[in-house]
Amino acid sequence: MNVVAFDGTVVVLSEERWRHVVLRHPELKNRCDLVLDVVRRPDEAYVDMSEGVHVLRRLVGEVSDFFVIIFVRAGEKGYKNGLLH
């Protein structure tokens, strides 16, 4: 699965990485569209000292107030497929 991030960079979410996310966060099993949409259109975005990109979306009526996705850059070709949070 590919999506163009908020800054125009292509983000790749491989099937293997998605299985990893769902294994750690089973509540996201049917929320892949939300994950990709947050990468595409976050409310806020930050880059940390390790070059990890943090994208946040404020949620209404959810268990948590924020949905946070962290991924890492893969050099000039875009972001690496490592969605973590």
C-alpha positions, 0 to 999 in steps of 0.5 A: 500500500502506498500513499502520498504523505502530507509533504508529497513524499511516497510512503510505503506500507508493506503487507509485512509491516501492516501485519506487524502493526496489527499484531501489536495493535489489534484495534487497528485491524480494520483501520488501515484507511485511517492510518493512511489518511493520517499520513496523508492529512495529519493535523500536526507533523514533527521530525524528531532528532532521529529523523523520525516523522511523527504525524498526529490526528485529533480524534473525536469520540475515540478512546484516545484524543490523538492518533499518532503514527511514527515512520522513518525516512529512507533517504532520497527515495522517500520514507521507509515502511516502518509505521510505529507508535 
